[in-house]
């Protein structure tokens, strides 16, 4: 569990740092555009990607997000699905 959390947190930080690099970040943001739109919804996702692709604005936004978290939150159904994927302990059979 700790290894998975550490891996996810590490990927999120790396992803945000890469997006902050002007030209590389633009290509990276366009590549992840579909994923972000699916995760956040059509309009919020499009705004998120649009801000990331804009050179100076995207860099500033991503630097702020490194310290504060997402400025545009995920849609509620994405949060519910991630909670459903957690494993629950199996019931023990009593003999």
N, CA, C and O atoms as CSV, one atom per row, in Angstrom:
chain,resi,resn,atom,element,x,y,z
A,1,UNK,N,N,0.830,-1.187,0.000
A,1,UNK,CA,C,0.000,0.000,0.000
A,1,UNK,C,C,0.872,1.246,0.000
A,1,UNK,O,O,0.654,2.147,-0.810
A,2,UNK,N,N,1.858,1.317,0.896
A,2,UNK,CA,C,2.715,2.497,0.977
A,2,UNK,C,C,3.500,2.682,-0.307
A,2,UNK,O,O,3.738,3.813,-0.730
A,3,UNK,N,N,3.903,1.591,-0.928
A,3,UNK,CA,C,4.651,1.673,-2.174
A,3,UNK,C,C,3.775,2.238,-3.290
A,3,UNK,O,O,4.249,3.029,-4.106
A,4,UNK,N,N,2.508,1.841,-3.334
A,4,UNK,CA,C,1.585,2.347,-4.342
A,4,UNK,C,C,1.341,3.832,-4.154
A,4,UNK,O,O,1.365,4.584,-5.128
A,5,UNK,N,N,1.108,4.269,-2.935
A,5,UNK,CA,C,0.883,5.686,-2.652
A,5,UNK,C,C,2.128,6.486,-3.012
A,5,UNK,O,O,2.032,7.552,-3.620
A,6,UNK,N,N,3.285,5.975,-2.639
A,6,UNK,CA,C,4.540,6.654,-2.937
A,6,UNK,C,C,4.719,6.780,-4.455
A,6,UNK,O,O,5.141,7.829,-4.942
A,7,UNK,N,N,4.408,5.733,-5.192
A,7,UNK,CA,C,4.515,5.757,-6.645
A,7,UNK,C,C,3.570,6.758,-7.275
A,7,UNK,O,O,3.957,7.476,-8.197
A,8,UNK,N,N,2.339,6.819,-6.796
A,8,UNK,CA,C,1.366,7.769,-7.340
A,8,UNK,C,C,1.752,9.195,-7.028
A,8,UNK,O,O,1.664,10.061,-7.898
A,9,UNK,N,N,2.174,9.457,-5.818
A,9,UNK,CA,C,2.570,10.811,-5.432
A,9,UNK,C,C,3.786,11.234,-6.249
A,9,UNK,O,O,3.864,12.372,-6.712
A,10,UNK,N,N,4.727,10.321,-6.422
A,10,UNK,CA,C,5.905,10.621,-7.220
A,10,UNK,C,C,5.547,10.951,-8.656
A,10,UNK,O,O,6.095,11.897,-9.222
A,11,UNK,N,N,4.627,10.184,-9.270
A,11,UNK,CA,C,4.207,10.428,-10.640
A,11,UNK,C,C,3.496,11.769,-10.749
A,11,UNK,O,O,3.719,12.499,-11.715
A,12,UNK,N,N,2.650,12.110,-9.790
A,12,UNK,CA,C,1.946,13.394,-9.835
A,12,UNK,C,C,2.930,14.558,-9.805
A,12,UNK,O,O,2.758,15.525,-10.547
A,13,UNK,N,N,3.948,14.483,-8.967
A,13,UNK,CA,C,4.939,15.559,-8.882
A,13,UNK,C,C,5.736,15.638,-10.178
A,13,UNK,O,O,5.958,16.732,-10.697
A,14,UNK,N,N,6.168,14.498,-10.708
A,14,UNK,CA,C,6.928,14.489,-11.955
A,14,UNK,C,C,6.085,15.044,-13.095
A,14,UNK,O,O,6.579,15.815,-13.918
A,15,UNK,N,N,4.816,14.653,-13.145
A,15,UNK,CA,C,3.921,15.130,-14.203
A,15,UNK,C,C,3.781,16.646,-14.142
A,15,UNK,O,O,3.804,17.309,-15.178
A,16,UNK,N,N,3.638,17.190,-12.964
A,16,UNK,CA,C,3.496,18.645,-12.822
A,16,UNK,C,C,4.786,19.380,-13.142
A,16,UNK,O,O,4.752,20.469,-13.715
A,17,UNK,N,N,5.916,18.804,-12.780
A,17,UNK,CA,C,7.200,19.427,-13.113
A,17,UNK,C,C,7.435,19.428,-14.617
A,17,UNK,O,O,7.925,20.415,-15.165
A,18,UNK,N,N,7.091,18.331,-15.292
A,18,UNK,CA,C,7.261,18.268,-16.742
A,18,UNK,C,C,6.354,19.292,-17.422
A,18,UNK,O,O,6.770,19.950,-18.376
A,19,UNK,N,N,5.120,19.432,-16.941
A,19,UNK,CA,C,4.205,20.400,-17.535
A,19,UNK,C,C,4.700,21.831,-17.380
A,19,UNK,O,O,4.334,22.695,-18.177
A,20,UNK,N,N,5.524,22.099,-16.373
A,20,UNK,CA,C,6.012,23.451,-16.139
A,20,UNK,C,C,7.113,23.861,-17.124
A,20,UNK,O,O,7.402,25.051,-17.250
A,21,UNK,N,N,7.729,22.909,-17.819
A,21,UNK,CA,C,8.751,23.218,-18.824
A,21,UNK,C,C,8.026,23.712,-20.074
A,21,UNK,O,O,7.142,23.018,-20.576
A,22,UNK,N,N,8.379,24.910,-20.597
A,22,UNK,CA,C,7.583,25.543,-21.657
A,22,UNK,C,C,7.229,24.669,-22.869
A,22,UNK,O,O,6.044,24.384,-23.038
A,23,UNK,N,N,8.123,24.238,-23.691
A,23,UNK,CA,C,7.759,23.512,-24.910
A,23,UNK,C,C,7.442,22.046,-24.642
A,23,UNK,O,O,6.489,21.506,-25.203
A,24,UNK,N,N,8.214,21.416,-23.810
A,24,UNK,CA,C,7.977,20.011,-23.475
A,24,UNK,C,C,6.645,19.875,-22.741
A,24,UNK,O,O,5.896,18.927,-22.975
A,25,UNK,N,N,6.359,20.814,-21.865
A,25,UNK,CA,C,5.109,20.788,-21.113
A,25,UNK,C,C,3.887,20.896,-21.996
A,25,UNK,O,O,2.861,20.276,-21.716
A,26,UNK,N,N,3.984,21.683,-23.069
A,26,UNK,CA,C,2.865,21.829,-24.000
A,26,UNK,C,C,2.570,20.502,-24.683
A,26,UNK,O,O,1.412,20.091,-24.767
A,27,UNK,N,N,3.601,19.834,-25.167
A,27,UNK,CA,C,3.416,18.535,-25.824
A,27,UNK,C,C,2.864,17.513,-24.825
A,27,UNK,O,O,1.963,16.742,-25.155
A,28,UNK,N,N,3.395,17.511,-23.631
A,28,UNK,CA,C,2.950,16.593,-22.581
A,28,UNK,C,C,1.487,16.862,-22.214
A,28,UNK,O,O,0.715,15.923,-22.019
A,29,UNK,N,N,1.107,18.130,-22.121
A,29,UNK,CA,C,-0.273,18.490,-21.768
A,29,UNK,C,C,-1.258,18.066,-22.847
A,29,UNK,O,O,-2.346,17.578,-22.540
A,30,UNK,N,N,-0.884,18.249,-24.107
A,30,UNK,CA,C,-1.752,17.821,-25.204
A,30,UNK,C,C,-1.897,16.303,-25.189
A,30,UNK,O,O,-2.984,15.778,-25.428
A,31,UNK,N,N,-0.811,15.605,-24.911
A,31,UNK,CA,C,-0.861,14.141,-24.847
A,31,UNK,C,C,-1.765,13.618,-23.747
A,31,UNK,O,O,-2.419,12.589,-23.917
A,32,UNK,N,N,-1.810,14.319,-22.618
A,32,UNK,CA,C,-2.667,13.908,-21.502
A,32,UNK,C,C,-4.036,14.594,-21.524
A,32,UNK,O,O,-4.816,14.443,-20.584
A,33,UNK,N,N,-4.330,15.343,-22.584
A,33,UNK,CA,C,-5.579,16.097,-22.662
A,33,UNK,C,C,-6.821,15.242,-22.529
A,33,UNK,O,O,-7.737,15.583,-21.780
A,34,UNK,N,N,-6.860,14.127,-23.254
A,34,UNK,CA,C,-8.030,13.246,-23.194
A,34,UNK,C,C,-8.257,12.682,-21.801
A,34,UNK,O,O,-9.394,12.589,-21.338
A,35,UNK,N,N,-7.178,12.308,-21.139
A,35,UNK,CA,C,-7.277,11.770,-19.781
A,35,UNK,C,C,-7.814,12.829,-18.819
A,35,UNK,O,O,-8.680,12.545,-17.992
A,36,UNK,N,N,-7.294,14.052,-18.934
A,36,UNK,CA,C,-7.738,15.128,-18.039
A,36,UNK,C,C,-9.200,15.475,-18.283
A,36,UNK,O,O,-9.938,15.727,-17.330
A,37,UNK,N,N,-9.635,15.492,-19.550
A,37,UNK,CA,C,-11.034,15.793,-19.860
A,37,UNK,C,C,-11.943,14.695,-19.329
A,37,UNK,O,O,-13.019,14.980,-18.804
A,38,UNK,N,N,-11.521,13.448,-19.460
A,38,UNK,CA,C,-12.317,12.333,-18.931
A,38,UNK,C,C,-12.419,12.411,-17.412
A,38,UNK,O,O,-13.472,12.121,-16.843
A,39,UNK,N,N,-11.327,12.802,-16.752
A,39,UNK,CA,C,-11.280,12.837,-15.293
A,39,UNK,C,C,-12.044,14.034,-14.720
A,39,UNK,O,O,-12.656,13.924,-13.657
A,40,UNK,N,N,-12.014,15.174,-15.416
A,40,UNK,CA,C,-12.594,16.397,-14.868
A,40,UNK,C,C,-13.941,16.757,-15.481
A,40,UNK,O,O,-14.669,17.568,-14.908
A,41,UNK,N,N,-14.292,16.188,-16.614
A,41,UNK,CA,C,-15.496,16.567,-17.325
A,41,UNK,C,C,-15.117,17.405,-18.532
A,41,UNK,O,O,-13.976,17.858,-18.631
A,42,UNK,N,N,-16.055,17.622,-19.459
A,42,UNK,CA,C,-15.738,18.274,-20.726
A,42,UNK,C,C,-15.263,19.717,-20.555
A,42,UNK,O,O,-14.149,20.049,-20.960
A,43,UNK,N,N,-16.076,20.559,-19.974
A,43,UNK,CA,C,-15.710,21.975,-19.867
A,43,UNK,C,C,-14.557,22.214,-18.883
A,43,UNK,O,O,-13.589,22.878,-19.253
A,44,UNK,N,N,-14.619,21.701,-17.643
A,44,UNK,CA,C,-13.483,21.912,-16.743
A,44,UNK,C,C,-12.191,21.281,-17.267
A,44,UNK,O,O,-11.112,21.845,-17.088
A,45,UNK,N,N,-12.294,20.119,-17.913
A,45,UNK,CA,C,-11.117,19.468,-18.467
A,45,UNK,C,C,-10.512,20.260,-19.614
A,45,UNK,O,O,-9.292,20.373,-19.723
A,46,UNK,N,N,-11.381,20.817,-20.480
A,46,UNK,CA,C,-10.896,21.634,-21.593
A,46,UNK,C,C,-10.224,22.909,-21.083
A,46,UNK,O,O,-9.209,23.337,-21.633
A,47,UNK,N,N,-10.785,23.516,-20.038
A,47,UNK,CA,C,-10.168,24.704,-19.450
A,47,UNK,C,C,-8.817,24.336,-18.835
A,47,UNK,O,O,-7.840,25.069,-18.989
A,48,UNK,N,N,-8.767,23.211,-18.147
A,48,UNK,CA,C,-7.522,22.744,-17.521
A,48,UNK,C,C,-6.430,22.540,-18.575
A,48,UNK,O,O,-5.305,23.009,-18.407
A,49,UNK,N,N,-6.766,21.842,-19.656
A,49,UNK,CA,C,-5.795,21.593,-20.720
A,49,UNK,C,C,-5.425,22.894,-21.420
A,49,UNK,O,O,-4.257,23.115,-21.741
A,50,UNK,N,N,-6.408,23.755,-21.661
A,50,UNK,CA,C,-6.130,25.039,-22.304
A,50,UNK,C,C,-5.167,25.892,-21.498
A,50,UNK,O,O,-4.271,26.523,-22.059
A,51,UNK,N,N,-5.346,25.912,-20.201
A,51,UNK,CA,C,-4.421,26.665,-19.352
A,51,UNK,C,C,-3.031,26.031,-19.344
A,51,UNK,O,O,-2.026,26.742,-19.353
A,52,UNK,N,N,-2.969,24.701,-19.326
A,52,UNK,CA,C,-1.675,24.017,-19.334
A,52,UNK,C,C,-0.911,24.260,-20.631
A,52,UNK,O,O,0.315,24.367,-20.612
A,53,UNK,N,N,-1.614,24.347,-21.749
A,53,UNK,CA,C,-0.970,24.507,-23.049
A,53,UNK,C,C,-0.463,25.934,-23.254
A,53,UNK,O,O,0.518,26.138,-23.969
A,54,UNK,N,N,-1.105,26.911,-22.650
A,54,UNK,CA,C,-0.681,28.303,-22.780
A,54,UNK,C,C,0.668,28.470,-22.080
A,54,UNK,O,O,0.774,28.195,-20.885
A,55,UNK,N,N,1.716,28.921,-22.812
A,55,UNK,CA,C,3.089,28.872,-22.265
A,55,UNK,C,C,3.303,29.488,-20.888
A,55,UNK,O,O,3.664,28.754,-19.968
A,56,UNK,N,N,3.108,30.755,-20.692
A,56,UNK,CA,C,3.430,31.382,-19.405
A,56,UNK,C,C,2.367,31.060,-18.356
A,56,UNK,O,O,2.692,30.796,-17.198
A,57,UNK,N,N,1.114,31.082,-18.761
A,57,UNK,CA,C,0.012,30.800,-17.835
A,57,UNK,C,C,0.081,29.360,-17.342
A,57,UNK,O,O,-0.111,29.098,-16.154
A,58,UNK,N,N,0.356,28.427,-18.250
A,58,UNK,CA,C,0.450,27.014,-17.871
A,58,UNK,C,C,1.584,26.749,-16.903
A,58,UNK,O,O,1.441,25.968,-15.962
A,59,UNK,N,N,2.713,27.403,-17.139
A,59,UNK,CA,C,3.848,27.232,-16.232
A,59,UNK,C,C,3.510,27.751,-14.843
A,59,UNK,O,O,3.778,27.087,-13.842
A,60,UNK,N,N,2.915,28.951,-14.786
A,60,UNK,CA,C,2.543,29.522,-13.484
A,60,UNK,C,C,1.509,28.647,-12.782
A,60,UNK,O,O,1.618,28.400,-11.581
A,61,UNK,N,N,0.504,28.176,-13.527
A,61,UNK,CA,C,-0.539,27.320,-12.949
A,61,UNK,C,C,0.062,26.035,-12.380
A,61,UNK,O,O,-0.293,25.624,-11.276
A,62,UNK,N,N,0.950,25.410,-13.111
A,62,UNK,CA,C,1.531,24.152,-12.657
A,62,UNK,C,C,2.462,24.338,-11.470
A,62,UNK,O,O,2.533,23.468,-10.603
A,63,UNK,N,N,3.169,25.446,-11.416
A,63,UNK,CA,C,4.015,25.711,-10.246
A,63,UNK,C,C,3.144,25.909,-9.006
A,63,UNK,O,O,3.481,25.421,-7.927
A,64,UNK,N,N,2.028,26.622,-9.156
A,64,UNK,CA,C,1.107,26.812,-8.030
A,64,UNK,C,C,0.503,25.474,-7.615
A,64,UNK,O,O,0.369,25.197,-6.423
A,65,UNK,N,N,0.135,24.632,-8.601
A,65,UNK,CA,C,-0.484,23.340,-8.295
A,65,UNK,C,C,0.477,22.367,-7.611
A,65,UNK,O,O,0.030,21.457,-6.913
A,66,UNK,N,N,1.774,22.541,-7.796
A,66,UNK,CA,C,2.735,21.688,-7.097
A,66,UNK,C,C,2.583,21.861,-5.592
A,66,UNK,O,O,2.724,20.901,-4.834
A,67,UNK,N,N,2.298,23.072,-5.165
A,67,UNK,CA,C,2.206,23.364,-3.729
A,67,UNK,C,C,0.780,23.292,-3.183
A,67,UNK,O,O,0.595,22.999,-2.002
A,68,UNK,N,N,-0.235,23.552,-4.016
A,68,UNK,CA,C,-1.606,23.641,-3.508
A,68,UNK,C,C,-2.514,22.491,-3.934
A,68,UNK,O,O,-3.558,22.284,-3.315
A,69,UNK,N,N,-2.155,21.747,-4.955
A,69,UNK,CA,C,-3.039,20.718,-5.488
A,69,UNK,C,C,-3.804,21.274,-6.680
A,69,UNK,O,O,-3.562,22.403,-7.106
A,70,UNK,N,N,-4.724,20.485,-7.218
A,70,UNK,CA,C,-5.473,20.893,-8.408
A,70,UNK,C,C,-6.318,22.131,-8.154
A,70,UNK,O,O,-7.021,22.222,-7.147
A,71,UNK,N,N,-6.242,23.090,-9.084
A,71,UNK,CA,C,-7.104,24.267,-9.007
A,71,UNK,C,C,-8.501,23.937,-9.531
A,71,UNK,O,O,-9.492,24.492,-9.057
A,72,UNK,N,N,-8.576,23.041,-10.497
A,72,UNK,CA,C,-9.854,22.593,-11.046
A,72,UNK,C,C,-10.067,21.161,-10.560
A,72,UNK,O,O,-9.355,20.252,-10.988
A,73,UNK,N,N,-11.035,20.951,-9.672
A,73,UNK,CA,C,-11.207,19.614,-9.074
A,73,UNK,C,C,-11.774,18.592,-10.064
A,73,UNK,O,O,-12.386,18.956,-11.067
A,74,UNK,N,N,-11.561,17.312,-9.765
A,74,UNK,CA,C,-12.112,16.227,-10.565
A,74,UNK,C,C,-13.616,16.166,-10.364
A,74,UNK,O,O,-14.141,16.645,-9.358
A,75,UNK,N,N,-14.313,15.564,-11.344
A,75,UNK,CA,C,-15.760,15.426,-11.180
A,75,UNK,C,C,-16.049,14.396,-10.092
A,75,UNK,O,O,-15.207,13.547,-9.798
A,76,UNK,N,N,-17.212,14.468,-9.507
A,76,UNK,CA,C,-17.563,13.645,-8.352
A,76,UNK,C,C,-17.556,12.158,-8.682
A,76,UNK,O,O,-17.153,11.355,-7.841
A,77,UNK,N,N,-17.986,11.765,-9.872
A,77,UNK,CA,C,-18.051,10.341,-10.199
A,77,UNK,C,C,-16.656,9.727,-10.260
A,77,UNK,O,O,-16.507,8.543,-9.957
A,78,UNK,N,N,-15.631,10.487,-10.640
A,78,UNK,CA,C,-14.265,9.957,-10.666
A,78,UNK,C,C,-13.782,9.679,-9.244
A,78,UNK,O,O,-13.064,8.707,-9.010
A,79,UNK,N,N,-14.171,10.525,-8.300
A,79,UNK,CA,C,-13.787,10.310,-6.910
A,79,UNK,C,C,-14.468,9.069,-6.348
A,79,UNK,O,O,-13.857,8.307,-5.599
A,80,UNK,N,N,-15.744,8.864,-6.711
A,80,UNK,CA,C,-16.467,7.700,-6.224
A,80,UNK,C,C,-15.878,6.413,-6.780
A,80,UNK,O,O,-15.767,5.426,-6.052
A,81,UNK,N,N,-15.501,6.401,-8.048
A,81,UNK,CA,C,-14.935,5.198,-8.648
A,81,UNK,C,C,-13.616,4.830,-8.006
A,81,UNK,O,O,-13.324,3.648,-7.831
A,82,UNK,N,N,-12.806,5.828,-7.648
A,82,UNK,CA,C,-11.529,5.506,-7.019
A,82,UNK,C,C,-11.742,4.921,-5.625
A,82,UNK,O,O,-10.941,4.100,-5.178
A,83,UNK,N,N,-12.808,5.330,-4.927
A,83,UNK,CA,C,-13.107,4.759,-3.621
A,83,UNK,C,C,-13.600,3.316,-3.749
A,83,UNK,O,O,-13.347,2.489,-2.874
A,84,UNK,N,N,-14.309,3.017,-4.853
A,84,UNK,CA,C,-14.842,1.679,-5.048
A,84,UNK,C,C,-13.756,0.665,-5.357
A,84,UNK,O,O,-13.950,-0.531,-5.137
A,85,UNK,N,N,-12.621,1.117,-5.862
A,85,UNK,CA,C,-11.573,0.183,-6.260
A,85,UNK,C,C,-10.727,-0.295,-5.097
A,85,UNK,O,O,-9.892,-1.183,-5.270
A,86,UNK,N,N,-10.920,0.270,-3.926
A,86,UNK,CA,C,-10.162,-0.168,-2.762
A,86,UNK,C,C,-10.591,-1.581,-2.384
A,86,UNK,O,O,-11.775,-1.914,-2.424
A,87,UNK,N,N,-9.626,-2.398,-2.022
A,87,UNK,CA,C,-9.931,-3.769,-1.658
A,87,UNK,C,C,-10.485,-3.823,-0.239
A,87,UNK,O,O,-10.029,-3.113,0.658
A,88,UNK,N,N,-11.465,-4.672,-0.067
A,88,UNK,CA,C,-12.054,-4.873,1.250
A,88,UNK,C,C,-11.640,-6.253,1.735
A,88,UNK,O,O,-11.510,-7.177,0.932
A,89,UNK,N,N,-11.433,-6.404,3.026
A,89,UNK,CA,C,-11.064,-7.728,3.538
A,89,UNK,C,C,-12.201,-8.723,3.367
A,89,UNK,O,O,-13.375,-8.378,3.504
A,90,UNK,N,N,-11.837,-9.954,3.067
A,90,UNK,CA,C,-12.829,-10.997,2.872
A,90,UNK,C,C,-13.391,-11.432,4.229
A,90,UNK,O,O,-12.700,-11.390,5.247
A,91,UNK,N,N,-14.657,-11.849,4.218
A,91,UNK,CA,C,-15.255,-12.366,5.440
A,91,UNK,C,C,-14.648,-13.730,5.757
A,91,UNK,O,O,-14.426,-14.552,4.867
A,92,UNK,N,N,-14.390,-13.948,7.023
A,92,UNK,CA,C,-13.820,-15.234,7.444
A,92,UNK,C,C,-14.942,-16.226,7.725
A,92,UNK,O,O,-15.954,-15.891,8.341
A,93,UNK,N,N,-14.741,-17.423,7.267
A,93,UNK,CA,C,-15.720,-18.473,7.527
A,93,UNK,C,C,-15.477,-19.039,8.929
A,93,UNK,O,O,-14.346,-19.349,9.302
A,94,UNK,N,N,-16.550,-19.164,9.685
A,94,UNK,CA,C,-16.446,-19.696,11.050
A,94,UNK,C,C,-16.929,-21.134,11.019
A,94,UNK,O,O,-18.074,-21.399,10.653
A,95,UNK,N,N,-16.061,-22.066,11.401
A,95,UNK,CA,C,-16.437,-23.494,11.402
A,95,UNK,C,C,-16.909,-23.932,12.744
A,95,UNK,O,O,-17.264,-25.097,12.924
